[in-house]
Structure formats: structure tokens, C-alpha cells
């Protein structure tokens, strides 16, 4: 889902993406998690400043910092912690043995 506030920069968004949520202008409570991420981002990148004033390394470092920041909504874990846990659970399920060898040697 892509959240939008109906700004002109999003006018053709539905032509590119199927899942677009349009929030009412000046209603940040309709996009809570998006607003929290914007607040984090604004600690590093000043509002209104052109993103091309930052190097790729600076953008990657900011993204890395945001992904590793402990969040109250995750009981002090970071988004990366939650992702890794889900990823490793998924991988471990994919690598379950197909044959139960213990049954063959009764």
C-alpha cells in the first residue's frame, strides 16, 4: 500500500500501483506509521531540502539507522529484528526434511 495525501505529485499514482490509500489533507492520524517514519527521516534530512543534496552512502546510512532503531510498538525490538525473525522462521520451514528418517529405522 502506498499512502498519499492527494498531492499533485501523486496524481497519476494509480496508473503505476494498484494499492493506493488516499488520506485526507492535514489528517496525519490517518497515516500514523508513515508519519512516525517521516519524523525519523526528518532527523537526518531536513524538510524541504532536496534529496539529491545527500550522497547514496548518507541515504543508506539513514535507512540502516531507521531499520535498526528500537520501536515501542515492537517491545523494544527494531524493524530489522522483526524482519530477521520472520525470515529465519520462513527459511527453517523451507528446509524441513522431506523424509522422516526415524520412521524408516524402527
Residue pairs with C-beta under 8 A, 6 or more apart in sequence:
1 19
1 20
1 21
2 13
2 17
2 19
2 20
2 21
3 21
3 23
3 31
3 34
4 10
4 13
4 20
4 21
4 22
4 23
5 22
5 23
5 24
5 25
5 31
6 22
6 23
6 24
6 25
10 20
13 20
14 20
21 31
23 30
23 31
24 30
28 35
37 66
40 66
40 69
41 62
41 66
44 58
44 62
44 65
45 51
45 54
45 62
51 59
54 62
66 79
67 78
67 79
67 80
67 83
68 78
68 79
68 80
69 78
69 79
70 76
70 77
70 78
71 77
71 78
71 79
74 81
74 82
